[in-house]
Amino acid sequence: MQKKKLSCAEMDQGEEYHAEFSIPDEKINEYYELFARDRLSYVPPFLIMLYSFRPLAESFSLQPGTIHAAQSFEMRSTTDKNHFRAKAVVSGKYEKRGRKYIVIGLEIFSSEGETVALSSFGFVVPN
């Protein structure tokens, strides 16, 4: 499958991308071995963030010269399940000082449908 190019001309505000992803148990165990004395009963938020954007990035690719200008990540709840759904929405598309910008909002859901995390990515897209 050919990747869709992310460009201001091709993407529309409100356009959505959906993906599912799992975090392997061995990666969760490795994380706890490296960074925690005890294994907690939930999936580490850092791993959720790390694994969340990858399956969506397979749906499109950033054109050469794109700058990753901003990112935020907010945990909403914890979960002991390691399978997630993600929904990315083009939440902003604008031009400022001669540059084109795209903002992508990301919502991550647990396998039970509960919102686990919110994230936002800002990109400066070449003309």
Backbone atoms as SQL, in Angstrom:
CREATE TABLE atoms (id INTEGER PRIMARY KEY, chain TEXT, resi INTEGER, resn TEXT, atom TEXT, x REAL, y REAL, z REAL);
INSERT INTO atoms VALUES
  (1, 'A', 1, 'MET', 'N', 0.847, -1.180, 0.000),
  (2, 'A', 1, 'MET', 'CA', 0.000, 0.000, 0.000),
  (3, 'A', 1, 'MET', 'C', 0.891, 1.240, 0.000),
  (4, 'A', 2, 'GLN', 'N', 0.635, 2.161, -0.915),
  (5, 'A', 2, 'GLN', 'CA', 1.392, 3.403, -1.007),
  (6, 'A', 2, 'GLN', 'C', 0.981, 4.343, 0.120),
  (7, 'A', 3, 'LYS', 'N', 1.974, 4.984, 0.715),
  (8, 'A', 3, 'LYS', 'CA', 1.685, 5.920, 1.794),
  (9, 'A', 3, 'LYS', 'C', 1.106, 7.207, 1.231),
  (10, 'A', 4, 'LYS', 'N', 0.154, 7.767, 1.943),
  (11, 'A', 4, 'LYS', 'CA', -0.427, 9.036, 1.558),
  (12, 'A', 4, 'LYS', 'C', 0.512, 10.144, 2.004),
  (13, 'A', 5, 'LYS', 'N', 0.769, 11.095, 1.139),
  (14, 'A', 5, 'LYS', 'CA', 1.641, 12.215, 1.473),
  (15, 'A', 5, 'LYS', 'C', 0.852, 13.248, 2.261),
  (16, 'A', 6, 'LEU', 'N', 1.412, 13.680, 3.353),
  (17, 'A', 6, 'LEU', 'CA', 0.800, 14.712, 4.165),
  (18, 'A', 6, 'LEU', 'C', 1.193, 16.053, 3.581),
  (19, 'A', 7, 'SER', 'N', 0.245, 16.778, 3.015),
  (20, 'A', 7, 'SER', 'CA', 0.502, 18.117, 2.496),
  (21, 'A', 7, 'SER', 'C', -0.739, 18.959, 2.715),
  (22, 'A', 8, 'CYS', 'N', -0.537, 20.238, 2.815),
  (23, 'A', 8, 'CYS', 'CA', -1.674, 21.139, 3.039),
  (24, 'A', 8, 'CYS', 'C', -2.696, 21.024, 1.916),
  (25, 'A', 9, 'ALA', 'N', -2.232, 20.812, 0.697),
  (26, 'A', 9, 'ALA', 'CA', -3.148, 20.726, -0.442),
  (27, 'A', 9, 'ALA', 'C', -4.015, 19.475, -0.391),
  (28, 'A', 10, 'GLU', 'N', -3.502, 18.380, 0.129),
  (29, 'A', 10, 'GLU', 'CA', -4.219, 17.103, 0.112),
  (30, 'A', 10, 'GLU', 'C', -5.081, 16.844, 1.335),
  (31, 'A', 11, 'MET', 'N', -4.707, 17.409, 2.463),
  (32, 'A', 11, 'MET', 'CA', -5.424, 17.089, 3.697),
  (33, 'A', 11, 'MET', 'C', -6.454, 18.163, 4.028),
  (34, 'A', 12, 'ASP', 'N', -7.545, 17.712, 4.578),
  (35, 'A', 12, 'ASP', 'CA', -8.608, 18.630, 4.967),
  (36, 'A', 12, 'ASP', 'C', -8.763, 18.629, 6.475),
  (37, 'A', 13, 'GLN', 'N', -9.107, 19.778, 7.002),
  (38, 'A', 13, 'GLN', 'CA', -9.390, 19.839, 8.434),
  (39, 'A', 13, 'GLN', 'C', -10.564, 18.914, 8.727),
  (40, 'A', 14, 'GLY', 'N', -10.443, 18.136, 9.783),
  (41, 'A', 14, 'GLY', 'CA', -11.479, 17.171, 10.144),
  (42, 'A', 14, 'GLY', 'C', -11.235, 15.782, 9.585),
  (43, 'A', 15, 'GLU', 'N', -10.269, 15.626, 8.659),
  (44, 'A', 15, 'GLU', 'CA', -9.959, 14.303, 8.107),
  (45, 'A', 15, 'GLU', 'C', -9.457, 13.395, 9.228),
  (46, 'A', 16, 'GLU', 'N', -9.902, 12.132, 9.224),
  (47, 'A', 16, 'GLU', 'CA', -9.573, 11.197, 10.300),
  (48, 'A', 16, 'GLU', 'C', -8.771, 10.009, 9.787),
  (49, 'A', 17, 'TYR', 'N', -7.929, 9.501, 10.684),
  (50, 'A', 17, 'TYR', 'CA', -7.170, 8.275, 10.453),
  (51, 'A', 17, 'TYR', 'C', -7.395, 7.389, 11.675),
  (52, 'A', 18, 'HIS', 'N', -7.552, 6.089, 11.452),
  (53, 'A', 18, 'HIS', 'CA', -7.798, 5.149, 12.548),
  (54, 'A', 18, 'HIS', 'C', -6.778, 4.012, 12.487),
  (55, 'A', 19, 'ALA', 'N', -6.384, 3.533, 13.642),
  (56, 'A', 19, 'ALA', 'CA', -5.440, 2.418, 13.702),
  (57, 'A', 19, 'ALA', 'C', -5.605, 1.684, 15.020),
  (58, 'A', 20, 'GLU', 'N', -5.116, 0.462, 15.052),
  (59, 'A', 20, 'GLU', 'CA', -5.056, -0.326, 16.285),
  (60, 'A', 20, 'GLU', 'C', -3.616, -0.724, 16.503),
  (61, 'A', 21, 'PHE', 'N', -3.234, -0.862, 17.756),
  (62, 'A', 21, 'PHE', 'CA', -1.875, -1.297, 18.055),
  (63, 'A', 21, 'PHE', 'C', -1.848, -2.008, 19.395),
  (64, 'A', 22, 'SER', 'N', -0.851, -2.860, 19.544),
  (65, 'A', 22, 'SER', 'CA', -0.627, -3.575, 20.796),
  (66, 'A', 22, 'SER', 'C', 0.805, -3.339, 21.234),
  (67, 'A', 23, 'ILE', 'N', 1.003, -3.359, 22.526),
  (68, 'A', 23, 'ILE', 'CA', 2.342, -3.255, 23.081),
  (69, 'A', 23, 'ILE', 'C', 2.708, -4.645, 23.580),
  (70, 'A', 24, 'PRO', 'N', 3.755, -5.235, 23.022),
  (71, 'A', 24, 'PRO', 'CA', 4.116, -6.600, 23.413),
  (72, 'A', 24, 'PRO', 'C', 4.432, -6.701, 24.912),
  (73, 'A', 25, 'ASP', 'N', 3.983, -7.796, 25.519),
  (74, 'A', 25, 'ASP', 'CA', 4.238, -8.018, 26.949),
  (75, 'A', 25, 'ASP', 'C', 5.723, -7.940, 27.280),
  (76, 'A', 26, 'GLU', 'N', 6.568, -8.465, 26.384),
  (77, 'A', 26, 'GLU', 'CA', 8.011, -8.431, 26.675),
  (78, 'A', 26, 'GLU', 'C', 8.548, -7.003, 26.744),
  (79, 'A', 27, 'LYS', 'N', 7.967, -6.076, 25.968),
  (80, 'A', 27, 'LYS', 'CA', 8.395, -4.677, 26.036),
  (81, 'A', 27, 'LYS', 'C', 7.952, -4.032, 27.345),
  (82, 'A', 28, 'ILE', 'N', 6.761, -4.388, 27.803),
  (83, 'A', 28, 'ILE', 'CA', 6.284, -3.878, 29.094),
  (84, 'A', 28, 'ILE', 'C', 7.179, -4.401, 30.210),
  (85, 'A', 29, 'ASN', 'N', 7.513, -5.684, 30.161),
  (86, 'A', 29, 'ASN', 'CA', 8.393, -6.268, 31.179),
  (87, 'A', 29, 'ASN', 'C', 9.789, -5.646, 31.144),
  (88, 'A', 30, 'GLU', 'N', 10.320, -5.435, 29.940),
  (89, 'A', 30, 'GLU', 'CA', 11.634, -4.790, 29.812),
  (90, 'A', 30, 'GLU', 'C', 11.612, -3.391, 30.427),
  (91, 'A', 31, 'TYR', 'N', 10.530, -2.660, 30.165),
  (92, 'A', 31, 'TYR', 'CA', 10.409, -1.308, 30.711),
  (93, 'A', 31, 'TYR', 'C', 10.492, -1.350, 32.243),
  (94, 'A', 32, 'TYR', 'N', 9.718, -2.225, 32.848),
  (95, 'A', 32, 'TYR', 'CA', 9.718, -2.310, 34.309),
  (96, 'A', 32, 'TYR', 'C', 11.057, -2.783, 34.866),
  (97, 'A', 33, 'GLU', 'N', 11.735, -3.663, 34.155),
  (98, 'A', 33, 'GLU', 'CA', 13.060, -4.103, 34.600),
  (99, 'A', 33, 'GLU', 'C', 14.054, -2.942, 34.598),
  (100, 'A', 34, 'LEU', 'N', 13.943, -2.071, 33.611),
  (101, 'A', 34, 'LEU', 'CA', 14.880, -0.951, 33.488),
  (102, 'A', 34, 'LEU', 'C', 14.544, 0.234, 34.399),
  (103, 'A', 35, 'PHE', 'N', 13.266, 0.527, 34.561),
  (104, 'A', 35, 'PHE', 'CA', 12.887, 1.801, 35.180),
  (105, 'A', 35, 'PHE', 'C', 12.098, 1.722, 36.478),
  (106, 'A', 36, 'ALA', 'N', 11.733, 0.560, 36.921),
  (107, 'A', 36, 'ALA', 'CA', 10.922, 0.477, 38.135),
  (108, 'A', 36, 'ALA', 'C', 11.401, -0.679, 39.005),
  (109, 'A', 37, 'ARG', 'N', 11.277, -0.488, 40.288),
  (110, 'A', 37, 'ARG', 'CA', 11.660, -1.563, 41.210),
  (111, 'A', 37, 'ARG', 'C', 10.619, -2.678, 41.220),
  (112, 'A', 38, 'ASP', 'N', 9.359, -2.285, 41.125),
  (113, 'A', 38, 'ASP', 'CA', 8.260, -3.248, 41.136),
  (114, 'A', 38, 'ASP', 'C', 7.460, -3.120, 39.852),
  (115, 'A', 39, 'ARG', 'N', 6.898, -4.227, 39.425),
  (116, 'A', 39, 'ARG', 'CA', 6.018, -4.186, 38.261),
  (117, 'A', 39, 'ARG', 'C', 4.666, -3.677, 38.712),
  (118, 'A', 40, 'LEU', 'N', 4.248, -2.585, 38.120),
  (119, 'A', 40, 'LEU', 'CA', 2.951, -2.013, 38.461),
  (120, 'A', 40, 'LEU', 'C', 1.861, -2.730, 37.688),
  (121, 'A', 41, 'SER', 'N', 0.624, -2.448, 38.023),
  (122, 'A', 41, 'SER', 'CA', -0.491, -3.178, 37.418),
  (123, 'A', 41, 'SER', 'C', -1.036, -2.487, 36.165),
  (124, 'A', 42, 'TYR', 'N', -0.303, -1.537, 35.616),
  (125, 'A', 42, 'TYR', 'CA', -0.799, -0.869, 34.412),
  (126, 'A', 42, 'TYR', 'C', 0.328, -0.735, 33.378),
  (127, 'A', 43, 'VAL', 'N', -0.079, -0.490, 32.139),
  (128, 'A', 43, 'VAL', 'CA', 0.864, -0.309, 31.044),
  (129, 'A', 43, 'VAL', 'C', 1.528, 1.058, 31.226),
  (130, 'A', 44, 'PRO', 'N', 2.849, 1.141, 31.159),
  (131, 'A', 44, 'PRO', 'CA', 3.536, 2.416, 31.350),
  (132, 'A', 44, 'PRO', 'C', 3.103, 3.461, 30.311),
  (133, 'A', 45, 'PRO', 'N', 2.743, 4.645, 30.760),
  (134, 'A', 45, 'PRO', 'CA', 2.311, 5.702, 29.832),
  (135, 'A', 45, 'PRO', 'C', 3.336, 6.009, 28.746),
  (136, 'A', 46, 'PHE', 'N', 4.623, 5.940, 29.087),
  (137, 'A', 46, 'PHE', 'CA', 5.657, 6.208, 28.088),
  (138, 'A', 46, 'PHE', 'C', 5.548, 5.241, 26.911),
  (139, 'A', 47, 'LEU', 'N', 5.278, 3.978, 27.178),
  (140, 'A', 47, 'LEU', 'CA', 5.162, 2.996, 26.094),
  (141, 'A', 47, 'LEU', 'C', 3.922, 3.261, 25.243),
  (142, 'A', 48, 'ILE', 'N', 2.841, 3.677, 25.876),
  (143, 'A', 48, 'ILE', 'CA', 1.631, 4.007, 25.107),
  (144, 'A', 48, 'ILE', 'C', 1.945, 5.142, 24.143),
  (145, 'A', 49, 'MET', 'N', 2.618, 6.179, 24.638),
  (146, 'A', 49, 'MET', 'CA', 2.986, 7.301, 23.789),
  (147, 'A', 49, 'MET', 'C', 3.902, 6.838, 22.655),
  (148, 'A', 50, 'LEU', 'N', 4.892, 6.035, 22.996),
  (149, 'A', 50, 'LEU', 'CA', 5.873, 5.585, 22.022),
  (150, 'A', 50, 'LEU', 'C', 5.228, 4.768, 20.898),
  (151, 'A', 51, 'TYR', 'N', 4.312, 3.885, 21.251),
  (152, 'A', 51, 'TYR', 'CA', 3.689, 3.001, 20.265),
  (153, 'A', 51, 'TYR', 'C', 2.487, 3.621, 19.547),
  (154, 'A', 52, 'SER', 'N', 1.964, 4.733, 20.026),
  (155, 'A', 52, 'SER', 'CA', 0.699, 5.260, 19.510),
  (156, 'A', 52, 'SER', 'C', 0.773, 5.834, 18.107),
  (157, 'A', 53, 'PHE', 'N', 1.825, 6.541, 17.787),
  (158, 'A', 53, 'PHE', 'CA', 1.850, 7.229, 16.494),
  (159, 'A', 53, 'PHE', 'C', 2.308, 6.335, 15.342),
  (160, 'A', 54, 'ARG', 'N', 3.041, 5.310, 15.653),
  (161, 'A', 54, 'ARG', 'CA', 3.611, 4.450, 14.603),
  (162, 'A', 54, 'ARG', 'C', 2.560, 3.858, 13.647),
  (163, 'A', 55, 'PRO', 'N', 1.478, 3.241, 14.145),
  (164, 'A', 55, 'PRO', 'CA', 0.524, 2.659, 13.193),
  (165, 'A', 55, 'PRO', 'C', -0.187, 3.717, 12.359),
  (166, 'A', 56, 'LEU', 'N', -0.349, 4.913, 12.904),
  (167, 'A', 56, 'LEU', 'CA', -0.970, 5.979, 12.127),
  (168, 'A', 56, 'LEU', 'C', -0.013, 6.495, 11.065),
  (169, 'A', 57, 'ALA', 'N', 1.274, 6.514, 11.390),
  (170, 'A', 57, 'ALA', 'CA', 2.273, 6.984, 10.434),
  (171, 'A', 57, 'ALA', 'C', 2.359, 6.051, 9.226),
  (172, 'A', 58, 'GLU', 'N', 1.892, 4.833, 9.366),
  (173, 'A', 58, 'GLU', 'CA', 1.857, 3.913, 8.231),
  (174, 'A', 58, 'GLU', 'C', 0.733, 4.264, 7.258),
  (175, 'A', 59, 'SER', 'N', -0.215, 5.093, 7.694),
  (176, 'A', 59, 'SER', 'CA', -1.311, 5.516, 6.829),
  (177, 'A', 59, 'SER', 'C', -0.923, 6.692, 5.938),
  (178, 'A', 60, 'PHE', 'N', 0.089, 7.434, 6.337),
  (179, 'A', 60, 'PHE', 'CA', 0.545, 8.570, 5.550),
  (180, 'A', 60, 'PHE', 'C', 2.012, 8.810, 5.860),
  (181, 'A', 61, 'SER', 'N', 2.650, 9.618, 5.064),
  (182, 'A', 61, 'SER', 'CA', 4.040, 9.969, 5.346),
  (183, 'A', 61, 'SER', 'C', 4.195, 11.476, 5.202),
  (184, 'A', 62, 'LEU', 'N', 5.125, 12.014, 5.910),
  (185, 'A', 62, 'LEU', 'CA', 5.383, 13.436, 5.857),
  (186, 'A', 62, 'LEU', 'C', 6.292, 13.730, 4.671),
  (187, 'A', 63, 'GLN', 'N', 5.945, 14.763, 3.929),
  (188, 'A', 63, 'GLN', 'CA', 6.759, 15.089, 2.762),
  (189, 'A', 63, 'GLN', 'C', 8.124, 15.618, 3.193),
  (190, 'A', 64, 'PRO', 'N', 9.148, 15.462, 2.358),
  (191, 'A', 64, 'PRO', 'CA', 10.479, 15.948, 2.700),
  (192, 'A', 64, 'PRO', 'C', 10.454, 17.439, 3.066),
  (193, 'A', 65, 'GLY', 'N', 11.186, 17.786, 4.093),
  (194, 'A', 65, 'GLY', 'CA', 11.239, 19.176, 4.527),
  (195, 'A', 65, 'GLY', 'C', 10.233, 19.532, 5.608),
  (196, 'A', 66, 'THR', 'N', 9.356, 18.582, 5.980),
  (197, 'A', 66, 'THR', 'CA', 8.384, 18.827, 7.039),
  (198, 'A', 66, 'THR', 'C', 9.117, 18.924, 8.375),
  (199, 'A', 67, 'ILE', 'N', 8.721, 19.887, 9.193),
  (200, 'A', 67, 'ILE', 'CA', 9.333, 20.084, 10.503),
  (201, 'A', 67, 'ILE', 'C', 8.334, 19.698, 11.581),
  (202, 'A', 68, 'HIS', 'N', 8.746, 18.819, 12.485),
  (203, 'A', 68, 'HIS', 'CA', 7.924, 18.455, 13.643),
  (204, 'A', 68, 'HIS', 'C', 8.126, 19.568, 14.665),
  (205, 'A', 69, 'ALA', 'N', 7.175, 20.489, 14.753),
  (206, 'A', 69, 'ALA', 'CA', 7.363, 21.723, 15.511),
  (207, 'A', 69, 'ALA', 'C', 6.858, 21.660, 16.946),
  (208, 'A', 70, 'ALA', 'N', 5.887, 20.820, 17.229),
  (209, 'A', 70, 'ALA', 'CA', 5.317, 20.783, 18.582),
  (210, 'A', 70, 'ALA', 'C', 4.673, 19.431, 18.836),
  (211, 'A', 71, 'GLN', 'N', 4.600, 19.083, 20.118),
  (212, 'A', 71, 'GLN', 'CA', 3.929, 17.853, 20.509),
  (213, 'A', 71, 'GLN', 'C', 3.531, 17.953, 21.971),
  (214, 'A', 72, 'SER', 'N', 2.364, 17.436, 22.292),
  (215, 'A', 72, 'SER', 'CA', 1.940, 17.343, 23.688),
  (216, 'A', 72, 'SER', 'C', 1.367, 15.947, 23.906),
  (217, 'A', 73, 'PHE', 'N', 1.390, 15.511, 25.145),
  (218, 'A', 73, 'PHE', 'CA', 0.856, 14.193, 25.483),
  (219, 'A', 73, 'PHE', 'C', 0.266, 14.273, 26.885),
  (220, 'A', 74, 'GLU', 'N', -0.966, 13.826, 27.021),
  (221, 'A', 74, 'GLU', 'CA', -1.668, 13.884, 28.311),
  (222, 'A', 74, 'GLU', 'C', -2.304, 12.536, 28.600),
  (223, 'A', 75, 'MET', 'N', -1.946, 11.952, 29.723),
  (224, 'A', 75, 'MET', 'CA', -2.573, 10.693, 30.135),
  (225, 'A', 75, 'MET', 'C', -3.901, 11.003, 30.815),
  (226, 'A', 76, 'ARG', 'N', -4.930, 10.237, 30.461),
  (227, 'A', 76, 'ARG', 'CA', -6.254, 10.418, 31.055),
  (228, 'A', 76, 'ARG', 'C', -6.588, 9.337, 32.063),
  (229, 'A', 77, 'SER', 'N', -6.082, 8.130, 31.826),
  (230, 'A', 77, 'SER', 'CA', -6.346, 7.024, 32.743),
  (231, 'A', 77, 'SER', 'C', -5.300, 5.941, 32.516),
  (232, 'A', 78, 'THR', 'N', -5.264, 4.979, 33.413),
  (233, 'A', 78, 'THR', 'CA', -4.344, 3.854, 33.255),
  (234, 'A', 78, 'THR', 'C', -5.144, 2.615, 32.863),
  (235, 'A', 79, 'THR', 'N', -4.441, 1.649, 32.320),
  (236, 'A', 79, 'THR', 'CA', -5.088, 0.397, 31.936),
  (237, 'A', 79, 'THR', 'C', -4.085, -0.744, 32.070),
  (238, 'A', 80, 'ASP', 'N', -4.608, -1.912, 32.367),
  (239, 'A', 80, 'ASP', 'CA', -3.735, -3.082, 32.436),
  (240, 'A', 80, 'ASP', 'C', -3.769, -3.874, 31.132),
  (241, 'A', 81, 'LYS', 'N', -4.549, -3.430, 30.163),
  (242, 'A', 81, 'LYS', 'CA', -4.628, -4.080, 28.854),
  (243, 'A', 81, 'LYS', 'C', -3.584, -3.478, 27.930),
  (244, 'A', 82, 'ASN', 'N', -3.065, -4.275, 27.001),
  (245, 'A', 82, 'ASN', 'CA', -2.006, -3.775, 26.135),
  (246, 'A', 82, 'ASN', 'C', -2.428, -3.607, 24.678),
  (247, 'A', 83, 'HIS', 'N', -3.743, -3.637, 24.405),
  (248, 'A', 83, 'HIS', 'CA', -4.246, -3.412, 23.047),
  (249, 'A', 83, 'HIS', 'C', -5.008, -2.090, 23.025),
  (250, 'A', 84, 'PHE', 'N', -4.749, -1.273, 21.996),
  (251, 'A', 84, 'PHE', 'CA', -5.312, 0.073, 21.942),
  (252, 'A', 84, 'PHE', 'C', -5.841, 0.388, 20.553),
  (253, 'A', 85, 'ARG', 'N', -6.731, 1.361, 20.506),
  (254, 'A', 85, 'ARG', 'CA', -7.202, 1.955, 19.250),
  (255, 'A', 85, 'ARG', 'C', -6.788, 3.419, 19.275),
  (256, 'A', 86, 'ALA', 'N', -6.463, 3.949, 18.109),
  (257, 'A', 86, 'ALA', 'CA', -6.077, 5.354, 18.025),
  (258, 'A', 86, 'ALA', 'C', -6.871, 6.030, 16.925),
  (259, 'A', 87, 'LYS', 'N', -7.246, 7.266, 17.178),
  (260, 'A', 87, 'LYS', 'CA', -7.933, 8.080, 16.178),
  (261, 'A', 87, 'LYS', 'C', -7.185, 9.399, 16.068),
  (262, 'A', 88, 'ALA', 'N', -6.703, 9.688, 14.867),
  (263, 'A', 88, 'ALA', 'CA', -6.029, 10.954, 14.606),
  (264, 'A', 88, 'ALA', 'C', -6.945, 11.814, 13.744),
  (265, 'A', 89, 'VAL', 'N', -7.018, 13.084, 14.071),
  (266, 'A', 89, 'VAL', 'CA', -7.857, 14.028, 13.335),
  (267, 'A', 89, 'VAL', 'C', -7.019, 15.246, 12.975),
  (268, 'A', 90, 'VAL', 'N', -7.122, 15.681, 11.730),
  (269, 'A', 90, 'VAL', 'CA', -6.476, 16.932, 11.350),
  (270, 'A', 90, 'VAL', 'C', -7.305, 18.037, 12.003),
  (271, 'A', 91, 'SER', 'N', -6.783, 18.548, 13.121),
  (272, 'A', 91, 'SER', 'CA', -7.566, 19.503, 13.911),
  (273, 'A', 91, 'SER', 'C', -7.271, 20.954, 13.568),
  (274, 'A', 92, 'GLY', 'N', -6.240, 21.184, 12.800),
  (275, 'A', 92, 'GLY', 'CA', -5.930, 22.545, 12.385),
  (276, 'A', 92, 'GLY', 'C', -5.111, 22.547, 11.119),
  (277, 'A', 93, 'LYS', 'N', -5.397, 23.513, 10.279),
  (278, 'A', 93, 'LYS', 'CA', -4.666, 23.686, 9.029),
  (279, 'A', 93, 'LYS', 'C', -4.705, 25.173, 8.731),
  (280, 'A', 94, 'TYR', 'N', -3.534, 25.805, 8.779),
  (281, 'A', 94, 'TYR', 'CA', -3.537, 27.252, 8.605),
  (282, 'A', 94, 'TYR', 'C', -2.195, 27.743, 8.084),
  (283, 'A', 95, 'GLU', 'N', -2.175, 28.996, 7.674),
  (284, 'A', 95, 'GLU', 'CA', -0.961, 29.633, 7.205),
  (285, 'A', 95, 'GLU', 'C', -0.672, 30.827, 8.105),
  (286, 'A', 96, 'LYS', 'N', 0.605, 30.975, 8.481),
  (287, 'A', 96, 'LYS', 'CA', 1.007, 32.061, 9.375),
  (288, 'A', 96, 'LYS', 'C', 2.414, 32.495, 8.979),
  (289, 'A', 97, 'ARG', 'N', 2.585, 33.768, 8.764),
  (290, 'A', 97, 'ARG', 'CA', 3.889, 34.320, 8.370),
  (291, 'A', 97, 'ARG', 'C', 4.514, 33.583, 7.189),
  (292, 'A', 98, 'GLY', 'N', 3.691, 33.248, 6.215),
  (293, 'A', 98, 'GLY', 'CA', 4.180, 32.610, 5.000),
  (294, 'A', 98, 'GLY', 'C', 4.476, 31.129, 5.110),
  (295, 'A', 99, 'ARG', 'N', 4.164, 30.531, 6.246),
  (296, 'A', 99, 'ARG', 'CA', 4.398, 29.092, 6.430),
  (297, 'A', 99, 'ARG', 'C', 3.072, 28.366, 6.603),
  (298, 'A', 100, 'LYS', 'N', 3.037, 27.125, 6.136),
  (299, 'A', 100, 'LYS', 'CA', 1.832, 26.312, 6.254),
  (300, 'A', 100, 'LYS', 'C', 1.988, 25.365, 7.435),
  (301, 'A', 101, 'TYR', 'N', 0.932, 25.253, 8.226),
  (302, 'A', 101, 'TYR', 'CA', 0.942, 24.437, 9.441),
  (303, 'A', 101, 'TYR', 'C', -0.205, 23.429, 9.398),
  (304, 'A', 102, 'ILE', 'N', 0.049, 22.267, 9.978),
  (305, 'A', 102, 'ILE', 'CA', -0.996, 21.262, 10.190),
  (306, 'A', 102, 'ILE', 'C', -0.868, 20.788, 11.634),
  (307, 'A', 103, 'VAL', 'N', -2.001, 20.686, 12.300),
  (308, 'A', 103, 'VAL', 'CA', -2.040, 20.164, 13.664),
  (309, 'A', 103, 'VAL', 'C', -2.875, 18.889, 13.630),
  (310, 'A', 104, 'ILE', 'N', -2.325, 17.821, 14.179),
  (311, 'A', 104, 'ILE', 'CA', -3.030, 16.534, 14.234),
  (312, 'A', 104, 'ILE', 'C', -3.278, 16.197, 15.698),
  (313, 'A', 105, 'GLY', 'N', -4.544, 16.013, 16.041),
  (314, 'A', 105, 'GLY', 'CA', -4.927, 15.595, 17.380),
  (315, 'A', 105, 'GLY', 'C', -5.058, 14.081, 17.411),
  (316, 'A', 106, 'LEU', 'N', -4.604, 13.470, 18.470),
  (317, 'A', 106, 'LEU', 'CA', -4.617, 12.012, 18.588),
  (318, 'A', 106, 'LEU', 'C', -5.307, 11.613, 19.880),
  (319, 'A', 107, 'GLU', 'N', -6.263, 10.717, 19.778),
  (320, 'A', 107, 'GLU', 'CA', -6.941, 10.180, 20.959),
  (321, 'A', 107, 'GLU', 'C', -6.691, 8.681, 20.984),
  (322, 'A', 108, 'ILE', 'N', -6.253, 8.179, 22.141),
  (323, 'A', 108, 'ILE', 'CA', -5.930, 6.762, 22.297),
  (324, 'A', 108, 'ILE', 'C', -6.939, 6.130, 23.242),
  (325, 'A', 109, 'PHE', 'N', -7.530, 5.017, 22.808),
  (326, 'A', 109, 'PHE', 'CA', -8.559, 4.332, 23.568),
  (327, 'A', 109, 'PHE', 'C', -8.059, 2.964, 24.020),
  (328, 'A', 110, 'SER', 'N', -8.473, 2.547, 25.204),
  (329, 'A', 110, 'SER', 'CA', -8.183, 1.184, 25.670),
  (330, 'A', 110, 'SER', 'C', -9.063, 0.213, 24.891),
  (331, 'A', 111, 'SER', 'N', -8.828, -1.066, 25.060),
  (332, 'A', 111, 'SER', 'CA', -9.649, -2.068, 24.386),
  (333, 'A', 111, 'SER', 'C', -11.095, -2.029, 24.862),
  (334, 'A', 112, 'GLU', 'N', -11.331, -1.411, 26.034),
  (335, 'A', 112, 'GLU', 'CA', -12.699, -1.264, 26.552),
  (336, 'A', 112, 'GLU', 'C', -13.369, 0.014, 26.041),
  (337, 'A', 113, 'GLY', 'N', -12.642, 0.834, 25.264),
  (338, 'A', 113, 'GLY', 'CA', -13.214, 2.051, 24.708),
  (339, 'A', 113, 'GLY', 'C', -13.010, 3.298, 25.549),
  (340, 'A', 114, 'GLU', 'N', -12.295, 3.182, 26.660),
  (341, 'A', 114, 'GLU', 'CA', -12.042, 4.335, 27.520),
  (342, 'A', 114, 'GLU', 'C', -10.881, 5.154, 26.960),
  (343, 'A', 115, 'THR', 'N', -11.009, 6.481, 27.004),
  (344, 'A', 115, 'THR', 'CA', -9.913, 7.340, 26.565),
  (345, 'A', 115, 'THR', 'C', -8.759, 7.210, 27.551),
  (346, 'A', 116, 'VAL', 'N', -7.607, 6.795, 27.039),
  (347, 'A', 116, 'VAL', 'CA', -6.419, 6.590, 27.858),
  (348, 'A', 116, 'VAL', 'C', -5.489, 7.799, 27.775),
  (349, 'A', 117, 'ALA', 'N', -5.381, 8.379, 26.582),
  (350, 'A', 117, 'ALA', 'CA', -4.450, 9.489, 26.389),
  (351, 'A', 117, 'ALA', 'C', -4.901, 10.384, 25.250),
  (352, 'A', 118, 'LEU', 'N', -4.445, 11.628, 25.315),
  (353, 'A', 118, 'LEU', 'CA', -4.648, 12.614, 24.256),
  (354, 'A', 118, 'LEU', 'C', -3.281, 13.141, 23.859),
  (355, 'A', 119, 'SER', 'N', -3.119, 13.406, 22.585),
  (356, 'A', 119, 'SER', 'CA', -1.857, 13.933, 22.103),
  (357, 'A', 119, 'SER', 'C', -2.116, 14.883, 20.961),
  (358, 'A', 120, 'SER', 'N', -1.180, 15.764, 20.723),
  (359, 'A', 120, 'SER', 'CA', -1.285, 16.709, 19.627),
  (360, 'A', 120, 'SER', 'C', 0.087, 16.859, 18.987),
  (361, 'A', 121, 'PHE', 'N', 0.124, 16.895, 17.673),
  (362, 'A', 121, 'PHE', 'CA', 1.359, 17.046, 16.917),
  (363, 'A', 121, 'PHE', 'C', 1.219, 18.248, 15.991),
  (364, 'A', 122, 'GLY', 'N', 2.189, 19.130, 15.984),
  (365, 'A', 122, 'GLY', 'CA', 2.180, 20.272, 15.074),
  (366, 'A', 122, 'GLY', 'C', 3.310, 20.150, 14.068),
  (367, 'A', 123, 'PHE', 'N', 2.998, 20.391, 12.805),
  (368, 'A', 123, 'PHE', 'CA', 3.989, 20.281, 11.741),
  (369, 'A', 123, 'PHE', 'C', 4.006, 21.555, 10.905),
  (370, 'A', 124, 'VAL', 'N', 5.207, 21.981, 10.526),
  (371, 'A', 124, 'VAL', 'CA', 5.374, 23.028, 9.514),
  (372, 'A', 124, 'VAL', 'C', 5.623, 22.293, 8.220),
  (373, 'A', 125, 'VAL', 'N', 4.759, 22.534, 7.233),
  (374, 'A', 125, 'VAL', 'CA', 4.810, 21.790, 5.966),
  (375, 'A', 125, 'VAL', 'C', 5.409, 22.702, 4.898),
  (376, 'A', 126, 'PRO', 'N', 6.397, 22.202, 4.147),
  (377, 'A', 126, 'PRO', 'CA', 7.011, 23.032, 3.096),
  (378, 'A', 126, 'PRO', 'C', 6.025, 23.402, 2.009),
  (379, 'A', 127, 'ASN', 'N', 6.271, 24.545, 1.393),
  (380, 'A', 127, 'ASN', 'CA', 5.389, 25.032, 0.303),
  (381, 'A', 127, 'ASN', 'C', 5.580, 24.205, -0.953);
